[in-house]
Amino acid sequence: MSVERNAELIFLRHQRSVCIRTDRLCTVLMYVQWFACIAISIWISPRAWGSVNSAVHPYLLAAIFLGGLLCALPAYLTLNQPGRLTTRLSIGLCQALFSSLIIALTGGRIESHFHIFVSLGLLSFYPDRRVILIYSSVVILDHLLRGILWPLSMYGVSGSTLLRTLEHTFWVVITVVCAFQFFKDRKDALRKISRVQAELIATKSSIEEQVCARTQELFDSQSRMAAQYAITFALSEAPTLKQAAPKVIEALCSLCGWHCGVMWTLASGNDSLKLAGVWPGDDDSKELKVLRPSNLEKSALIAGTIASNAPNLIKRMDAERDPVFQYVVRNKPVESVLVFPIRFQGQVLGVTLLCGDGMLACDADELITQAEAIGEQIGGYITRKEKDAQAAMMANLVENASDAIVTADTDRKIIYWNHAAEQQYGYTQEEVKGKSIRLLLRPNDPVSAEDFRHILTGEQVMREDVHVRKDGSLVDVQVTFAVVPDACGTIVGVAGIIRDVTAQKAAERRVSEFYSTVSHELRTPLTSICGALGLIEGGVLDRAEELDLIQVARRNSDRLVRLVNDMLDLKKLEAGKMELSMTDVAPQDIVDQALASLLAMAAESKVALQAEVKCNSLFKADPDRVLQMLINLIGNAIKFSPEQSTVKIVVEPRKSNRLRFSVVDQGIGIPSHQLPKLFGRFQQLDSSDTRPKGGTGLGLAITKALAEQHGGRIGVESEIGKGSTFWFELPQSCTLSSSSAKIKSEVGYDALAS
């Protein structure tokens, strides 16, 4: 509606409202005038018409009935037709008649003529000249008629002239003219106000329309922001695309009121698509079955989107255009389809397809723009997850590397310390972080600034060193240093791979000891054999001397055979190829065989052998290997026992259903710090070529391996100056029998060399 038309309607409403209010005001004043007329007829009229004599005047009846009649018609019209033209014209006419009645009741007194001007002022409230015209016409006509025919009722004199009537008429006309001018000014002001109100209403309507449009835009923007937030939240919270894809598709579908969607990623070679996610995920409808195969060959619409690297929006779906949707359209109409690529930095990584069963519910251009942004966002997520997976894999490799890896800044302050470093040095990462790398060096070790400068120039430095653990112990290490650059290539620190070569060094030492041992064990018997054979070959000896030399050669040959057998047994044990022939074994038989084998050796060393067997039941074991273990322990005890001492062999049951074989000597004893070395390969307390006792250092190692292979264990107890006890335990079920416990020396197994 135009402003002019609206202003006219507002003006007319104002006029009607003023008329209704004035109708009600005038009606009330009519009754006031009626009561006033009655009072005048009682109090003033008799004096006005009868001089000083007071009596009930006939005008009282006129005041009551004529005044009541003049009030009745306006009251009726005001109640039933307020604001109508007939109502206000009737009020104007009745008001004029009231003025004539009041003038008549007062006998034409000049004061009563002022009622005319008061009435004109009251009726000027009406925005209608016709009310003033009808009122003024009746008043002027009344002045003319009564002024000529009955001047006493009009002017209070018996005679009157036309000049008096014209004079009264003139003042009435002047008042009417002034009222008309007032009408004009008031009407103009009212029209201006109406136009202003119309303009305000028009402005308000325009503002409301803009607010509604802006509100709708804001709502759409909030919907887009909500969808974007849901997508961002899903991508930030989900660990994999498979978990994030349904939530992303749901947010996109809710944006335009669509019913389903599916997301694929390009498989290797970019020749097929692999399903990443579908929404709704719990819907087994046929159209989703078409859209959710695990691998889908690229259809025309999807292939075109991937090839063009741009979104493709179809507001009216044509099934013939793409065979993928032919079956979908037959089962559930698809009105709108949006396909947009998942990409990152221009590279297509996948594609997302959305289907709607109604018209597009959002702006197409904005949808395409947002789809492109979301495609980039998903592509960035995929790329970031791949990088995170690679970084996590590298971090896992570094953290779980077998070598210690330490990273320090350019000020040599430690900033990273992996799990292997914690195990190798005993410090946690929190304990060493921010501390100097010199913490790992011995106090007197010089720090090579030259090496550090070489490292910072990009040169790789490898060196061997000795580091200090938290507990103060030393560890042999091999360190490889390299620089650590940041993303811009600036060197921000140094990384060191620190390998514990303690075992390697120990192995090298054992090999050196093995060479020393083997050289001694081979050289001594071979020298004896060669010397004996040389003397025999020379023919300068008699028969008895030759036999002695042959015995020497045989003993040394046996010694070499034992060395070779020990080495072969050790090799089998290390390879796990030592086979045990398990059978029932009597402890007494094993002890008897061991003592019989070593009597000559004991006699030569002037050592007595004494055995005590406290268990007579059978146990499952390889008898040859048990005999080998026992001979090794007894032979060592004889070898390191002083002359005229006793080596005691004890067999007794132990707790946990085990059988213990113990060999007790009276030697010099073994220091406690050297006990852990005894069961190592090629380990001897004296490994020099000049040691007085022979041996390869393999006997105890082989004994330990054989005991463990039987499911048992081995140990040693020693005290300096009092001797040592070597024992091994094997699984056994036996009961202690006092009758079976025998002291072998009582039956002739003592061997004391005199």
Salt bridges, closest charged atoms under 4 A:
GLU4 OE2 - ARG195 NH1 3.55
GLU8 OE1 - ARG191 NH1 2.83
GLU111 OE1 - ARG109 NE 3.72
ASP128 OD2 - ARG88 NE 2.85
ASP128 OD1 - ARG130 NE 3.05
ASP142 OD1 - ARG146 NE 2.78
ASP188 OD2 - LYS184 NZ 3.29
GLU199 OE2 - ARG195 NE 3.32
GLU217 OE1 - ARG214 NH1 3.20
GLU335 OE1 - ARG316 NH1 2.61
ASP357 OD1 - HIS259 ND1 3.94
GLU366 OE1 - ARG224 NH1 2.63
GLU376 OE2 - ARG343 NE 3.28
ASP403 OD2 - ARG499 NH2 2.84
GLU422 OE1 - HIS419 ND1 3.73
GLU431 OE2 - LYS470 NZ 2.94
ASP445 OD2 - ARG442 NE 3.08
GLU450 OE1 - ARG453 NH2 2.44
GLU450 OE2 - HIS454 NE2 3.23
ASP451 OD2 - ARG463 NH1 2.84
GLU459 OE1 - HIS454 ND1 3.64
GLU464 OE1 - LYS505 NZ 3.10
ASP465 OD2 - ARG463 NH2 3.78
ASP500 OD2 - ARG469 NH2 3.86
GLU521 OE2 - HIS520 ND1 3.52
GLU521 OE1 - ARG559 NH2 2.99
GLU521 OE2 - ARG691 NH2 3.54
ASP558 OD2 - ARG554 NH1 3.10
ASP569 OD2 - ARG625 NH1 3.89
GLU574 OE2 - ARG681 NE 2.84
ASP584 OD1 - LYS620 NZ 3.45
ASP592 OD1 - LYS744 NZ 3.39
GLU612 OE2 - LYS614 NZ 3.56
GLU612 OE1 - LYS648 NZ 3.51
GLU652 OE1 - LYS614 NZ 3.98
GLU652 OE2 - ARG654 NH1 3.91
ASP689 OD2 - ARG523 NH2 3.79
GLU708 OE2 - LYS704 NZ 2.67
GLU719 OE2 - LYS722 NZ 3.46
GLU729 OE2 - ARG654 NE 3.74
GLU729 OE2 - ARG660 NH2 2.74
GLU729 OE1 - ARG713 NE 3.07
